[in-house]
């Protein structure tokens, strides 16, 4: 069985790390940010309605 060169391991590590980073960013910005923005929007609307 041939051994893999170190540069191949480096390329694989960078590739998988970048994929992990992109997926985590997409999950964060699509779910956590949207949930926080929806909750803050509701609270802001309630506060504005109190002032009016």
ModelCIF file with pLDDT and N, C-alpha, C, O atoms, coordinates in Angstrom:
data_MODEL
#
_entry.id   MODEL 
#
_entity.id                         1 
_entity.type                       polymer 
_entity.pdbx_number_of_molecules   1 
#
_entity_poly.entity_id                      1 
_entity_poly.type                           'polypeptide(L)' 
_entity_poly.nstd_linkage                   no 
_entity_poly.nstd_monomer                   no 
_entity_poly.pdbx_seq_one_letter_code       
;(UNK)(UNK)(UNK)(UNK)(UNK)(UNK)(UNK)(UNK)(UNK)(UNK)(UNK)(UNK)(UNK)(UNK)(UNK)(UNK)
(UNK)(UNK)(UNK)(UNK)(UNK)(UNK)(UNK)(UNK)(UNK)(UNK)(UNK)(UNK)(UNK)(UNK)(UNK)(UNK)
(UNK)(UNK)(UNK)(UNK)(UNK)(UNK)(UNK)(UNK)(UNK)(UNK)(UNK)(UNK)(UNK)(UNK)(UNK)(UNK)
(UNK)(UNK)(UNK)(UNK)
;
_entity_poly.pdbx_seq_one_letter_code_can   XXXXXXXXXXXXXXXXXXXXXXXXXXXXXXXXXXXXXXXXXXXXXXXXXXXX 
_entity_poly.pdbx_strand_id                 A 
#
loop_
_entity_poly_seq.entity_id 
_entity_poly_seq.num 
_entity_poly_seq.mon_id 
_entity_poly_seq.hetero 
1 1  UNK n 
1 2  UNK n 
1 3  UNK n 
1 4  UNK n 
1 5  UNK n 
1 6  UNK n 
1 7  UNK n 
1 8  UNK n 
1 9  UNK n 
1 10 UNK n 
1 11 UNK n 
1 12 UNK n 
1 13 UNK n 
1 14 UNK n 
1 15 UNK n 
1 16 UNK n 
1 17 UNK n 
1 18 UNK n 
1 19 UNK n 
1 20 UNK n 
1 21 UNK n 
1 22 UNK n 
1 23 UNK n 
1 24 UNK n 
1 25 UNK n 
1 26 UNK n 
1 27 UNK n 
1 28 UNK n 
1 29 UNK n 
1 30 UNK n 
1 31 UNK n 
1 32 UNK n 
1 33 UNK n 
1 34 UNK n 
1 35 UNK n 
1 36 UNK n 
1 37 UNK n 
1 38 UNK n 
1 39 UNK n 
1 40 UNK n 
1 41 UNK n 
1 42 UNK n 
1 43 UNK n 
1 44 UNK n 
1 45 UNK n 
1 46 UNK n 
1 47 UNK n 
1 48 UNK n 
1 49 UNK n 
1 50 UNK n 
1 51 UNK n 
1 52 UNK n 
#
_struct_asym.id          A 
_struct_asym.entity_id   1 
#
loop_
_ma_qa_metric.id 
_ma_qa_metric.mode 
_ma_qa_metric.name 
_ma_qa_metric.software_group_id 
_ma_qa_metric.type 
1 global pLDDT . pLDDT 
2 local  pLDDT . pLDDT 
#
_ma_qa_metric_global.metric_id      1 
_ma_qa_metric_global.metric_value   77.96 
_ma_qa_metric_global.model_id       1 
_ma_qa_metric_global.ordinal_id     1 
#
loop_
_ma_qa_metric_local.label_asym_id 
_ma_qa_metric_local.label_comp_id 
_ma_qa_metric_local.label_seq_id 
_ma_qa_metric_local.metric_id 
_ma_qa_metric_local.metric_value 
_ma_qa_metric_local.model_id 
_ma_qa_metric_local.ordinal_id 
A UNK 1  2 54.00 1 1  
A UNK 2  2 70.00 1 2  
A UNK 3  2 75.00 1 3  
A UNK 4  2 73.00 1 4  
A UNK 5  2 84.00 1 5  
A UNK 6  2 86.00 1 6  
A UNK 7  2 87.00 1 7  
A UNK 8  2 88.00 1 8  
A UNK 9  2 90.00 1 9  
A UNK 10 2 92.00 1 10 
A UNK 11 2 93.00 1 11 
A UNK 12 2 93.00 1 12 
A UNK 13 2 94.00 1 13 
A UNK 14 2 96.00 1 14 
A UNK 15 2 95.00 1 15 
A UNK 16 2 96.00 1 16 
A UNK 17 2 95.00 1 17 
A UNK 18 2 96.00 1 18 
A UNK 19 2 96.00 1 19 
A UNK 20 2 94.00 1 20 
A UNK 21 2 94.00 1 21 
A UNK 22 2 94.00 1 22 
A UNK 23 2 93.00 1 23 
A UNK 24 2 91.00 1 24 
A UNK 25 2 89.00 1 25 
A UNK 26 2 88.00 1 26 
A UNK 27 2 86.00 1 27 
A UNK 28 2 84.00 1 28 
A UNK 29 2 82.00 1 29 
A UNK 30 2 81.00 1 30 
A UNK 31 2 79.00 1 31 
A UNK 32 2 75.00 1 32 
A UNK 33 2 72.00 1 33 
A UNK 34 2 69.00 1 34 
A UNK 35 2 70.00 1 35 
A UNK 36 2 68.00 1 36 
A UNK 37 2 66.00 1 37 
A UNK 38 2 67.00 1 38 
A UNK 39 2 66.00 1 39 
A UNK 40 2 63.00 1 40 
A UNK 41 2 62.00 1 41 
A UNK 42 2 62.00 1 42 
A UNK 43 2 61.00 1 43 
A UNK 44 2 59.00 1 44 
A UNK 45 2 61.00 1 45 
A UNK 46 2 59.00 1 46 
A UNK 47 2 60.00 1 47 
A UNK 48 2 60.00 1 48 
A UNK 49 2 59.00 1 49 
A UNK 50 2 64.00 1 50 
A UNK 51 2 63.00 1 51 
A UNK 52 2 60.00 1 52 
#
loop_
_atom_site.group_PDB 
_atom_site.id 
_atom_site.type_symbol 
_atom_site.label_atom_id 
_atom_site.label_alt_id 
_atom_site.label_comp_id 
_atom_site.label_asym_id 
_atom_site.label_entity_id 
_atom_site.label_seq_id 
_atom_site.pdbx_PDB_ins_code 
_atom_site.Cartn_x 
_atom_site.Cartn_y 
_atom_site.Cartn_z 
_atom_site.occupancy 
_atom_site.B_iso_or_equiv 
_atom_site.pdbx_formal_charge 
_atom_site.auth_seq_id 
_atom_site.auth_comp_id 
_atom_site.auth_asym_id 
_atom_site.auth_atom_id 
_atom_site.pdbx_PDB_model_num 
ATOM 1   N N  . UNK A 1 1  ? 0.847   -1.192 0.000  1.00 54.00 ? 1  UNK A N  1 
ATOM 2   C CA . UNK A 1 1  ? 0.000   0.000  0.000  1.00 54.00 ? 1  UNK A CA 1 
ATOM 3   C C  . UNK A 1 1  ? 0.888   1.250  0.000  1.00 54.00 ? 1  UNK A C  1 
ATOM 4   O O  . UNK A 1 1  ? 1.725   1.401  0.890  1.00 54.00 ? 1  UNK A O  1 
ATOM 5   N N  . UNK A 1 2  ? 0.724   2.142  -0.975 1.00 70.00 ? 2  UNK A N  1 
ATOM 6   C CA . UNK A 1 2  ? 1.609   3.328  -1.036 1.00 70.00 ? 2  UNK A CA 1 
ATOM 7   C C  . UNK A 1 2  ? 1.264   4.339  0.043  1.00 70.00 ? 2  UNK A C  1 
ATOM 8   O O  . UNK A 1 2  ? 0.104   4.511  0.417  1.00 70.00 ? 2  UNK A O  1 
ATOM 9   N N  . UNK A 1 3  ? 2.286   4.990  0.526  1.00 75.00 ? 3  UNK A N  1 
ATOM 10  C CA . UNK A 1 3  ? 2.099   6.011  1.561  1.00 75.00 ? 3  UNK A CA 1 
ATOM 11  C C  . UNK A 1 3  ? 1.749   7.348  0.918  1.00 75.00 ? 3  UNK A C  1 
ATOM 12  O O  . UNK A 1 3  ? 2.230   7.679  -0.166 1.00 75.00 ? 3  UNK A O  1 
ATOM 13  N N  . UNK A 1 4  ? 0.898   8.114  1.610  1.00 73.00 ? 4  UNK A N  1 
ATOM 14  C CA . UNK A 1 4  ? 0.526   9.438  1.098  1.00 73.00 ? 4  UNK A CA 1 
ATOM 15  C C  . UNK A 1 4  ? 1.599   10.454 1.468  1.00 73.00 ? 4  UNK A C  1 
ATOM 16  O O  . UNK A 1 4  ? 2.192   10.394 2.545  1.00 73.00 ? 4  UNK A O  1 
ATOM 17  N N  . UNK A 1 5  ? 1.834   11.385 0.553  1.00 84.00 ? 5  UNK A N  1 
ATOM 18  C CA . UNK A 1 5  ? 2.819   12.437 0.803  1.00 84.00 ? 5  UNK A CA 1 
ATOM 19  C C  . UNK A 1 5  ? 2.252   13.438 1.806  1.00 84.00 ? 5  UNK A C  1 
ATOM 20  O O  . UNK A 1 5  ? 1.034   13.593 1.898  1.00 84.00 ? 5  UNK A O  1 
ATOM 21  N N  . UNK A 1 6  ? 3.114   14.115 2.555  1.00 86.00 ? 6  UNK A N  1 
ATOM 22  C CA . UNK A 1 6  ? 2.619   15.088 3.545  1.00 86.00 ? 6  UNK A CA 1 
ATOM 23  C C  . UNK A 1 6  ? 1.811   16.216 2.913  1.00 86.00 ? 6  UNK A C  1 
ATOM 24  O O  . UNK A 1 6  ? 0.869   16.717 3.527  1.00 86.00 ? 6  UNK A O  1 
ATOM 25  N N  . UNK A 1 7  ? 2.170   16.627 1.676  1.00 87.00 ? 7  UNK A N  1 
ATOM 26  C CA . UNK A 1 7  ? 1.430   17.729 1.043  1.00 87.00 ? 7  UNK A CA 1 
ATOM 27  C C  . UNK A 1 7  ? -0.008  17.305 0.767  1.00 87.00 ? 7  UNK A C  1 
ATOM 28  O O  . UNK A 1 7  ? -0.914  18.137 0.805  1.00 87.00 ? 7  UNK A O  1 
ATOM 29  N N  . UNK A 1 8  ? -0.230  16.013 0.487  1.00 88.00 ? 8  UNK A N  1 
ATOM 30  C CA . UNK A 1 8  ? -1.601  15.548 0.281  1.00 88.00 ? 8  UNK A CA 1 
ATOM 31  C C  . UNK A 1 8  ? -2.406  15.647 1.578  1.00 88.00 ? 8  UNK A C  1 
ATOM 32  O O  . UNK A 1 8  ? -3.569  16.048 1.564  1.00 88.00 ? 8  UNK A O  1 
ATOM 33  N N  . UNK A 1 9  ? -1.779  15.278 2.699  1.00 90.00 ? 9  UNK A N  1 
ATOM 34  C CA . UNK A 1 9  ? -2.465  15.418 3.983  1.00 90.00 ? 9  UNK A CA 1 
ATOM 35  C C  . UNK A 1 9  ? -2.781  16.879 4.270  1.00 90.00 ? 9  UNK A C  1 
ATOM 36  O O  . UNK A 1 9  ? -3.851  17.200 4.787  1.00 90.00 ? 9  UNK A O  1 
ATOM 37  N N  . UNK A 1 10 ? -1.848  17.763 3.934  1.00 92.00 ? 10 UNK A N  1 
ATOM 38  C CA . UNK A 1 10 ? -2.078  19.195 4.147  1.00 92.00 ? 10 UNK A CA 1 
ATOM 39  C C  . UNK A 1 10 ? -3.254  19.678 3.312  1.00 92.00 ? 10 UNK A C  1 
ATOM 40  O O  . UNK A 1 10 ? -4.114  20.409 3.805  1.00 92.00 ? 10 UNK A O  1 
ATOM 41  N N  . UNK A 1 11 ? -3.292  19.272 2.050  1.00 93.00 ? 11 UNK A N  1 
ATOM 42  C CA . UNK A 1 11 ? -4.389  19.696 1.175  1.00 93.00 ? 11 UNK A CA 1 
ATOM 43  C C  . UNK A 1 11 ? -5.710  19.143 1.689  1.00 93.00 ? 11 UNK A C  1 
ATOM 44  O O  . UNK A 1 11 ? -6.708  19.863 1.718  1.00 93.00 ? 11 UNK A O  1 
ATOM 45  N N  . UNK A 1 12 ? -5.736  17.872 2.096  1.00 93.00 ? 12 UNK A N  1 
ATOM 46  C CA . UNK A 1 12 ? -6.969  17.290 2.623  1.00 93.00 ? 12 UNK A CA 1 
ATOM 47  C C  . UNK A 1 12 ? -7.412  18.011 3.891  1.00 93.00 ? 12 UNK A C  1 
ATOM 48  O O  . UNK A 1 12 ? -8.598  18.295 4.056  1.00 93.00 ? 12 UNK A O  1 
ATOM 49  N N  . UNK A 1 13 ? -6.477  18.309 4.785  1.00 94.00 ? 13 UNK A N  1 
ATOM 50  C CA . UNK A 1 13 ? -6.814  19.001 6.028  1.00 94.00 ? 13 UNK A CA 1 
ATOM 51  C C  . UNK A 1 13 ? -7.403  20.374 5.742  1.00 94.00 ? 13 UNK A C  1 
ATOM 52  O O  . UNK A 1 13 ? -8.416  20.758 6.327  1.00 94.00 ? 13 UNK A O  1 
ATOM 53  N N  . UNK A 1 14 ? -6.759  21.115 4.832  1.00 96.00 ? 14 UNK A N  1 
ATOM 54  C CA . UNK A 1 14 ? -7.257  22.455 4.501  1.00 96.00 ? 14 UNK A CA 1 
ATOM 55  C C  . UNK A 1 14 ? -8.643  22.361 3.871  1.00 96.00 ? 14 UNK A C  1 
ATOM 56  O O  . UNK A 1 14 ? -9.525  23.163 4.179  1.00 96.00 ? 14 UNK A O  1 
ATOM 57  N N  . UNK A 1 15 ? -8.835  21.380 2.989  1.00 95.00 ? 15 UNK A N  1 
ATOM 58  C CA . UNK A 1 15 ? -10.125 21.226 2.318  1.00 95.00 ? 15 UNK A CA 1 
ATOM 59  C C  . UNK A 1 15 ? -11.229 20.916 3.322  1.00 95.00 ? 15 UNK A C  1 
ATOM 60  O O  . UNK A 1 15 ? -12.273 21.568 3.310  1.00 95.00 ? 15 UNK A O  1 
ATOM 61  N N  . UNK A 1 16 ? -11.012 19.929 4.193  1.00 96.00 ? 16 UNK A N  1 
ATOM 62  C CA . UNK A 1 16 ? -12.051 19.567 5.150  1.00 96.00 ? 16 UNK A CA 1 
ATOM 63  C C  . UNK A 1 16 ? -12.280 20.670 6.183  1.00 96.00 ? 16 UNK A C  1 
ATOM 64  O O  . UNK A 1 16 ? -13.412 20.908 6.604  1.00 96.00 ? 16 UNK A O  1 
ATOM 65  N N  . UNK A 1 17 ? -11.214 21.332 6.581  1.00 95.00 ? 17 UNK A N  1 
ATOM 66  C CA . UNK A 1 17 ? -11.383 22.425 7.538  1.00 95.00 ? 17 UNK A CA 1 
ATOM 67  C C  . UNK A 1 17 ? -12.174 23.570 6.930  1.00 95.00 ? 17 UNK A C  1 
ATOM 68  O O  . UNK A 1 17 ? -13.021 24.164 7.597  1.00 95.00 ? 17 UNK A O  1 
ATOM 69  N N  . UNK A 1 18 ? -11.900 23.888 5.653  1.00 96.00 ? 18 UNK A N  1 
ATOM 70  C CA . UNK A 1 18 ? -12.648 24.968 4.997  1.00 96.00 ? 18 UNK A CA 1 
ATOM 71  C C  . UNK A 1 18 ? -14.104 24.572 4.803  1.00 96.00 ? 18 UNK A C  1 
ATOM 72  O O  . UNK A 1 18 ? -14.990 25.411 4.962  1.00 96.00 ? 18 UNK A O  1 
ATOM 73  N N  . UNK A 1 19 ? -14.376 23.301 4.459  1.00 96.00 ? 19 UNK A N  1 
ATOM 74  C CA . UNK A 1 19 ? -15.762 22.855 4.313  1.00 96.00 ? 19 UNK A CA 1 
ATOM 75  C C  . UNK A 1 19 ? -16.493 22.951 5.655  1.00 96.00 ? 19 UNK A C  1 
ATOM 76  O O  . UNK A 1 19 ? -17.631 23.417 5.712  1.00 96.00 ? 19 UNK A O  1 
ATOM 77  N N  . UNK A 1 20 ? -15.841 22.511 6.731  1.00 94.00 ? 20 UNK A N  1 
ATOM 78  C CA . UNK A 1 20 ? -16.433 22.596 8.065  1.00 94.00 ? 20 UNK A CA 1 
ATOM 79  C C  . UNK A 1 20 ? -16.738 24.048 8.428  1.00 94.00 ? 20 UNK A C  1 
ATOM 80  O O  . UNK A 1 20 ? -17.809 24.351 8.953  1.00 94.00 ? 20 UNK A O  1 
ATOM 81  N N  . UNK A 1 21 ? -15.788 24.945 8.145  1.00 94.00 ? 21 UNK A N  1 
ATOM 82  C CA . UNK A 1 21 ? -15.961 26.366 8.445  1.00 94.00 ? 21 UNK A CA 1 
ATOM 83  C C  . UNK A 1 21 ? -17.138 26.951 7.670  1.00 94.00 ? 21 UNK A C  1 
ATOM 84  O O  . UNK A 1 21 ? -17.953 27.684 8.230  1.00 94.00 ? 21 UNK A O  1 
ATOM 85  N N  . UNK A 1 22 ? -17.225 26.625 6.377  1.00 94.00 ? 22 UNK A N  1 
ATOM 86  C CA . UNK A 1 22 ? -18.323 27.153 5.566  1.00 94.00 ? 22 UNK A CA 1 
ATOM 87  C C  . UNK A 1 22 ? -19.669 26.631 6.047  1.00 94.00 ? 22 UNK A C  1 
ATOM 88  O O  . UNK A 1 22 ? -20.633 27.393 6.127  1.00 94.00 ? 22 UNK A O  1 
ATOM 89  N N  . UNK A 1 23 ? -19.748 25.348 6.368  1.00 93.00 ? 23 UNK A N  1 
ATOM 90  C CA . UNK A 1 23 ? -21.015 24.772 6.821  1.00 93.00 ? 23 UNK A CA 1 
ATOM 91  C C  . UNK A 1 23 ? -21.426 25.384 8.155  1.00 93.00 ? 23 UNK A C  1 
ATOM 92  O O  . UNK A 1 23 ? -22.602 25.689 8.354  1.00 93.00 ? 23 UNK A O  1 
ATOM 93  N N  . UNK A 1 24 ? -20.475 25.570 9.077  1.00 91.00 ? 24 UNK A N  1 
ATOM 94  C CA . UNK A 1 24 ? -20.813 26.159 10.368 1.00 91.00 ? 24 UNK A CA 1 
ATOM 95  C C  . UNK A 1 24 ? -21.287 27.601 10.182 1.00 91.00 ? 24 UNK A C  1 
ATOM 96  O O  . UNK A 1 24 ? -22.233 28.026 10.846 1.00 91.00 ? 24 UNK A O  1 
ATOM 97  N N  . UNK A 1 25 ? -20.645 28.359 9.290  1.00 89.00 ? 25 UNK A N  1 
ATOM 98  C CA . UNK A 1 25 ? -21.083 29.737 9.042  1.00 89.00 ? 25 UNK A CA 1 
ATOM 99  C C  . UNK A 1 25 ? -22.480 29.758 8.454  1.00 89.00 ? 25 UNK A C  1 
ATOM 100 O O  . UNK A 1 25 ? -23.310 30.572 8.861  1.00 89.00 ? 25 UNK A O  1 
ATOM 101 N N  . UNK A 1 26 ? -22.755 28.876 7.500  1.00 88.00 ? 26 UNK A N  1 
ATOM 102 C CA . UNK A 1 26 ? -24.089 28.852 6.898  1.00 88.00 ? 26 UNK A CA 1 
ATOM 103 C C  . UNK A 1 26 ? -25.140 28.511 7.942  1.00 88.00 ? 26 UNK A C  1 
ATOM 104 O O  . UNK A 1 26 ? -26.195 29.143 7.990  1.00 88.00 ? 26 UNK A O  1 
ATOM 105 N N  . UNK A 1 27 ? -24.861 27.508 8.786  1.00 86.00 ? 27 UNK A N  1 
ATOM 106 C CA . UNK A 1 27 ? -25.828 27.146 9.824  1.00 86.00 ? 27 UNK A CA 1 
ATOM 107 C C  . UNK A 1 27 ? -26.046 28.315 10.782 1.00 86.00 ? 27 UNK A C  1 
ATOM 108 O O  . UNK A 1 27 ? -27.182 28.613 11.150 1.00 86.00 ? 27 UNK A O  1 
ATOM 109 N N  . UNK A 1 28 ? -24.956 28.981 11.187 1.00 84.00 ? 28 UNK A N  1 
ATOM 110 C CA . UNK A 1 28 ? -25.080 30.090 12.133 1.00 84.00 ? 28 UNK A CA 1 
ATOM 111 C C  . UNK A 1 28 ? -25.912 31.220 11.547 1.00 84.00 ? 28 UNK A C  1 
ATOM 112 O O  . UNK A 1 28 ? -26.846 31.714 12.179 1.00 84.00 ? 28 UNK A O  1 
ATOM 113 N N  . UNK A 1 29 ? -25.554 31.630 10.308 1.00 82.00 ? 29 UNK A N  1 
ATOM 114 C CA . UNK A 1 29 ? -26.233 32.794 9.745  1.00 82.00 ? 29 UNK A CA 1 
ATOM 115 C C  . UNK A 1 29 ? -27.651 32.472 9.307  1.00 82.00 ? 29 UNK A C  1 
ATOM 116 O O  . UNK A 1 29 ? -28.492 33.371 9.273  1.00 82.00 ? 29 UNK A O  1 
ATOM 117 N N  . UNK A 1 30 ? -27.951 31.210 8.969  1.00 81.00 ? 30 UNK A N  1 
ATOM 118 C CA . UNK A 1 30 ? -29.297 30.891 8.502  1.00 81.00 ? 30 UNK A CA 1 
ATOM 119 C C  . UNK A 1 30 ? -30.250 30.604 9.643  1.00 81.00 ? 30 UNK A C  1 
ATOM 120 O O  . UNK A 1 30 ? -31.441 30.887 9.515  1.00 81.00 ? 30 UNK A O  1 
ATOM 121 N N  . UNK A 1 31 ? -29.780 30.051 10.762 1.00 79.00 ? 31 UNK A N  1 
ATOM 122 C CA . UNK A 1 31 ? -30.692 29.646 11.823 1.00 79.00 ? 31 UNK A CA 1 
ATOM 123 C C  . UNK A 1 31 ? -30.563 30.519 13.068 1.00 79.00 ? 31 UNK A C  1 
ATOM 124 O O  . UNK A 1 31 ? -31.562 31.079 13.520 1.00 79.00 ? 31 UNK A O  1 
ATOM 125 N N  . UNK A 1 32 ? -29.380 30.649 13.629 1.00 75.00 ? 32 UNK A N  1 
ATOM 126 C CA . UNK A 1 32 ? -29.244 31.352 14.901 1.00 75.00 ? 32 UNK A CA 1 
ATOM 127 C C  . UNK A 1 32 ? -29.491 32.843 14.706 1.00 75.00 ? 32 UNK A C  1 
ATOM 128 O O  . UNK A 1 32 ? -30.209 33.455 15.497 1.00 75.00 ? 32 UNK A O  1 
ATOM 129 N N  . UNK A 1 33 ? -28.905 33.438 13.661 1.00 72.00 ? 33 UNK A N  1 
ATOM 130 C CA . UNK A 1 33 ? -29.085 34.868 13.424 1.00 72.00 ? 33 UNK A CA 1 
ATOM 131 C C  . UNK A 1 33 ? -30.549 35.167 13.130 1.00 72.00 ? 33 UNK A C  1 
ATOM 132 O O  . UNK A 1 33 ? -31.093 36.136 13.659 1.00 72.00 ? 33 UNK A O  1 
ATOM 133 N N  . UNK A 1 34 ? -31.196 34.358 12.298 1.00 69.00 ? 34 UNK A N  1 
ATOM 134 C CA . UNK A 1 34 ? -32.592 34.614 11.961 1.00 69.00 ? 34 UNK A CA 1 
ATOM 135 C C  . UNK A 1 34 ? -33.478 34.499 13.196 1.00 69.00 ? 34 UNK A C  1 
ATOM 136 O O  . UNK A 1 34 ? -34.391 35.304 13.378 1.00 69.00 ? 34 UNK A O  1 
ATOM 137 N N  . UNK A 1 35 ? -33.220 33.508 14.045 1.00 70.00 ? 35 UNK A N  1 
ATOM 138 C CA . UNK A 1 35 ? -34.023 33.377 15.260 1.00 70.00 ? 35 UNK A CA 1 
ATOM 139 C C  . UNK A 1 35 ? -33.846 34.599 16.158 1.00 70.00 ? 35 UNK A C  1 
ATOM 140 O O  . UNK A 1 35 ? -34.824 35.137 16.677 1.00 70.00 ? 35 UNK A O  1 
ATOM 141 N N  . UNK A 1 36 ? -32.583 35.043 16.342 1.00 68.00 ? 36 UNK A N  1 
ATOM 142 C CA . UNK A 1 36 ? -32.335 36.207 17.185 1.00 68.00 ? 36 UNK A CA 1 
ATOM 143 C C  . UNK A 1 36 ? -32.986 37.449 16.587 1.00 68.00 ? 36 UNK A C  1 
ATOM 144 O O  . UNK A 1 36 ? -33.566 38.252 17.317 1.00 68.00 ? 36 UNK A O  1 
ATOM 145 N N  . UNK A 1 37 ? -32.897 37.618 15.264 1.00 66.00 ? 37 UNK A N  1 
ATOM 146 C CA . UNK A 1 37 ? -33.467 38.802 14.641 1.00 66.00 ? 37 UNK A CA 1 
ATOM 147 C C  . UNK A 1 37 ? -34.985 38.792 14.768 1.00 66.00 ? 37 UNK A C  1 
ATOM 148 O O  . UNK A 1 37 ? -35.591 39.842 14.982 1.00 66.00 ? 37 UNK A O  1 
ATOM 149 N N  . UNK A 1 38 ? -35.611 37.619 14.638 1.00 67.00 ? 38 UNK A N  1 
ATOM 150 C CA . UNK A 1 38 ? -37.063 37.556 14.774 1.00 67.00 ? 38 UNK A CA 1 
ATOM 151 C C  . UNK A 1 38 ? -37.481 37.934 16.200 1.00 67.00 ? 38 UNK A C  1 
ATOM 152 O O  . UNK A 1 38 ? -38.430 38.695 16.386 1.00 67.00 ? 38 UNK A O  1 
ATOM 153 N N  . UNK A 1 39 ? -36.774 37.404 17.206 1.00 66.00 ? 39 UNK A N  1 
ATOM 154 C CA . UNK A 1 39 ? -37.122 37.716 18.589 1.00 66.00 ? 39 UNK A CA 1 
ATOM 155 C C  . UNK A 1 39 ? -36.907 39.201 18.881 1.00 66.00 ? 39 UNK A C  1 
ATOM 156 O O  . UNK A 1 39 ? -37.746 39.830 19.527 1.00 66.00 ? 39 UNK A O  1 
ATOM 157 N N  . UNK A 1 40 ? -35.797 39.764 18.414 1.00 63.00 ? 40 UNK A N  1 
ATOM 158 C CA . UNK A 1 40 ? -35.540 41.182 18.674 1.00 63.00 ? 40 UNK A CA 1 
ATOM 159 C C  . UNK A 1 40 ? -36.556 42.044 17.933 1.00 63.00 ? 40 UNK A C  1 
ATOM 160 O O  . UNK A 1 40 ? -36.975 43.083 18.444 1.00 63.00 ? 40 UNK A O  1 
ATOM 161 N N  . UNK A 1 41 ? -36.954 41.627 16.740 1.00 62.00 ? 41 UNK A N  1 
ATOM 162 C CA . UNK A 1 41 ? -37.941 42.397 15.987 1.00 62.00 ? 41 UNK A CA 1 
ATOM 163 C C  . UNK A 1 41 ? -39.286 42.416 16.729 1.00 62.00 ? 41 UNK A C  1 
ATOM 164 O O  . UNK A 1 41 ? -39.947 43.453 16.795 1.00 62.00 ? 41 UNK A O  1 
ATOM 165 N N  . UNK A 1 42 ? -39.683 41.271 17.284 1.00 62.00 ? 42 UNK A N  1 
ATOM 166 C CA . UNK A 1 42 ? -40.936 41.232 18.029 1.00 62.00 ? 42 UNK A CA 1 
ATOM 167 C C  . UNK A 1 42 ? -40.867 42.137 19.257 1.00 62.00 ? 42 UNK A C  1 
ATOM 168 O O  . UNK A 1 42 ? -41.808 42.881 19.528 1.00 62.00 ? 42 UNK A O  1 
ATOM 169 N N  . UNK A 1 43 ? -39.772 42.080 19.994 1.00 61.00 ? 43 UNK A N  1 
ATOM 170 C CA . UNK A 1 43 ? -39.656 42.920 21.190 1.00 61.00 ? 43 UNK A CA 1 
ATOM 171 C C  . UNK A 1 43 ? -39.627 44.395 20.807 1.00 61.00 ? 43 UNK A C  1 
ATOM 172 O O  . UNK A 1 43 ? -40.223 45.226 21.493 1.00 61.00 ? 43 UNK A O  1 
ATOM 173 N N  . UNK A 1 44 ? -38.933 44.728 19.707 1.00 59.00 ? 44 UNK A N  1 
ATOM 174 C CA . UNK A 1 44 ? -38.896 46.124 19.280 1.00 59.00 ? 44 UNK A CA 1 
ATOM 175 C C  . UNK A 1 44 ? -40.289 46.603 18.886 1.00 59.00 ? 44 UNK A C  1 
ATOM 176 O O  . UNK A 1 44 ? -40.676 47.720 19.227 1.00 59.00 ? 44 UNK A O  1 
ATOM 177 N N  . UNK A 1 45 ? -41.045 45.772 18.176 1.00 61.00 ? 45 UNK A N  1 
ATOM 178 C CA . UNK A 1 45 ? -42.402 46.169 17.802 1.00 61.00 ? 45 UNK A CA 1 
ATOM 179 C C  . UNK A 1 45 ? -43.244 46.402 19.057 1.00 61.00 ? 45 UNK A C  1 
ATOM 180 O O  . UNK A 1 45 ? -44.019 47.358 19.102 1.00 61.00 ? 45 UNK A O  1 
ATOM 181 N N  . UNK A 1 46 ? -43.111 45.565 20.061 1.00 59.00 ? 46 UNK A N  1 
ATOM 182 C CA . UNK A 1 46 ? -43.870 45.759 21.287 1.00 59.00 ? 46 UNK A CA 1 
ATOM 183 C C  . UNK A 1 46 ? -43.490 47.089 21.945 1.00 59.00 ? 46 UNK A C  1 
ATOM 184 O O  . UNK A 1 46 ? -44.358 47.817 22.426 1.00 59.00 ? 46 UNK A O  1 
ATOM 185 N N  . UNK A 1 47 ? -42.189 47.404 21.964 1.00 60.00 ? 47 UNK A N  1 
ATOM 186 C CA . UNK A 1 47 ? -41.761 48.649 22.581 1.00 60.00 ? 47 UNK A CA 1 
ATOM 187 C C  . UNK A 1 47 ? -42.280 49.847 21.803 1.00 60.00 ? 47 UNK A C  1 
ATOM 188 O O  . UNK A 1 47 ? -42.728 50.823 22.403 1.00 60.00 ? 47 UNK A O  1 
ATOM 189 N N  . UNK A 1 48 ? -42.229 49.789 20.474 1.00 60.00 ? 48 UNK A N  1 
ATOM 190 C CA . UNK A 1 48 ? -42.725 50.899 19.672 1.00 60.00 ? 48 UNK A CA 1 
ATOM 191 C C  . UNK A 1 48 ? -44.232 51.071 19.873 1.00 60.00 ? 48 UNK A C  1 
ATOM 192 O O  . UNK A 1 48 ? -44.730 52.195 19.927 1.00 60.00 ? 48 UNK A O  1 
ATOM 193 N N  . UNK A 1 49 ? -44.939 49.979 19.983 1.00 59.00 ? 49 UNK A N  1 
ATOM 194 C CA . UNK A 1 49 ? -46.383 50.093 20.195 1.00 59.00 ? 49 UNK A CA 1 
ATOM 195 C C  . UNK A 1 49 ? -46.686 50.722 21.554 1.00 59.00 ? 49 UNK A C  1 
ATOM 196 O O  . UNK A 1 49 ? -47.679 51.437 21.686 1.00 59.00 ? 49 UNK A O  1 
ATOM 197 N N  . UNK A 1 50 ? -45.866 50.477 22.549 1.00 64.00 ? 50 UNK A N  1 
ATOM 198 C CA . UNK A 1 50 ? -46.067 51.108 23.857 1.00 64.00 ? 50 UNK A CA 1 
ATOM 199 C C  . UNK A 1 50 ? -45.902 52.622 23.732 1.00 64.00 ? 50 UNK A C  1 
ATOM 200 O O  . UNK A 1 50 ? -46.689 53.376 24.304 1.00 64.00 ? 50 UNK A O  1 
ATOM 201 N N  . UNK A 1 51 ? -44.894 53.074 22.994 1.00 63.00 ? 51 UNK A N  1 
ATOM 202 C CA . UNK A 1 51 ? -44.675 54.506 22.861 1.00 63.00 ? 51 UNK A CA 1 
ATOM 203 C C  . UNK A 1 51 ? -45.803 55.157 22.080 1.00 63.00 ? 51 UNK A C  1 
ATOM 204 O O  . UNK A 1 51 ? -46.193 56.283 22.391 1.00 63.00 ? 51 UNK A O  1 
ATOM 205 N N  . UNK A 1 52 ? -46.331 54.482 21.083 1.00 60.00 ? 52 UNK A N  1 
ATOM 206 C CA . UNK A 1 52 ? -47.450 55.047 20.316 1.00 60.00 ? 52 UNK A CA 1 
ATOM 207 C C  . UNK A 1 52 ? -48.704 54.908 21.165 1.00 60.00 ? 52 UNK A C  1 
ATOM 208 O O  . UNK A 1 52 ? -49.786 55.312 20.738 1.00 60.00 ? 52 UNK A O  1 
#
